[in-house]
């Protein structure tokens, strides 16, 4: 299947690991909602991540020796019935390294998706936030539907291998029917295995969980760092609880004014821009670019490769083959960070010679496939949350009508992302709205960071978020860079501005540009 129609960031950590964990009970427990904010968390050493969270080893201590701690928080399954059944929400933290007198509180992270496990992603990037730990406990969580937090399950690993390698850009009626049938089968499996939780996985539910988390952690205000979809979650939180917003940063910003079609089209343009930038970078270096002589030659050769894979896949990670869909998925994943461009170059070189291992490893990362052949539930959660959030449902005829516009936006990614709009067709739960409401009059300032070269959340979304937040809430910062998001690029100007706000409460001047 194509990359999600809504952007995500969490797969970056998984990719780095590839290339250099079960459904939590949403049990019969009931609890008076008055007791939930006063519950006491039992922080313990973190277990080995579940396969649904991405697997791997328990998180290593931070550079100074601080250990990560994990806990679970009770939250209502249904926020409209807070005295009913509860779910467990998985949390992780690293305690502040500074004095109690300097401690501001907890800084809660959401790294995107929707569908990314914060319990596994925060430790992967933990060293990047060491300066922030001087005044905050660093905290993240698996949002409801993700990982250990009532994680959605759909199909078996073997079936997912087939599903993610299918032809997702049909050329005729037969291929189109097969794609539609496969999506319907996937969505039906989600309903069969996770039907109890599916109606309760909207972003508004996760935002209410965060406000409960704020109270359970003992904070008067929610201090927050949202990346990619995490900016949408943060905006919805600010809309629901504007008076509870503390110091908040949105990085890699979702455009909250777009419906799924507009978002997919914007992402199509964004990935094409990133591919253009990659091709220019490769061919501008002193040494020869091994995948093309000119930027256009690079793109032409990639298009030729994908066309050939549509007819005949090549060996990938044994025993699987690299299909056109898997290759396109792997190329898209490599464009999430400039640091991965070298993998794209090496992967293309190998693929031209008939070896698809690297591109398939990149695709596996995008899809949440673990090294042991199991899958995280990242993609299942992505579909469940998006389909619960967004009303529009698209048919094959809708996609066919839009194909010319998508192809104009990107000859390479256009078909791929256009057909991806079918993901919520036949979903068991109705969507909530055309787009999220993030109006947050009365909120504290929110620092909104846009990256001009961002493929997954195009730069224009930052200004749209600022406008939608309303009033003087949003403060925009521009980063002239590449990749998804800005803070983790390591740019000193961005780091200084973000750290200055989170640590000292000083927002940068409106219109500040970092390069």
Buried (B, 14 or more C-beta within 10 A) or exposed (E): BBBBBBBBBBBBBBBBBBBEBEBBEBEEEEBEBEEBEEBEBEBEEBEEBBBBBBBBEEBEEBEEEBEBBBBBBBBBBBBEEBBBBBBBBBBBBBBBBBEEEEBBBBBBBBBBBBBBBBBBBBBBBBEEBBEBBBBBBBBBBBBBBBBBBBBBBBBEEEBBBEBBBBBBBBEEEEBBEEBBEBBBBBBBBBBEBBEBBBBBBBBBBBBBBBBBBBBBBEBEBBBBBBBBBBBBBBBBBBBBBBEBBBBBBBBBBBBBBBBBBBBBBBBBBBBBBBBBBBBEBBBEEEEEBEBBEEBEBBBBBBEEBBEBBBEEBBBBBEEBBBBBBBBBBBBBBBBBBBBBBEBBBBBBEBBBEEBBBBBBBBBBBBBBBBBEBBBBBBBBBBBBBBBBBBBBBBEBEBBEEBBEEBBEBBBBBBBBBBBBBBBBBBBBBEBBBBBBBBBBEEBBBBBBBBBBBBBBBBBBBBBBBBEBBBEEBBBBBBBBBBBBBBBBBEBEBBBEBBBBBBBEEEBBEEEBEBE
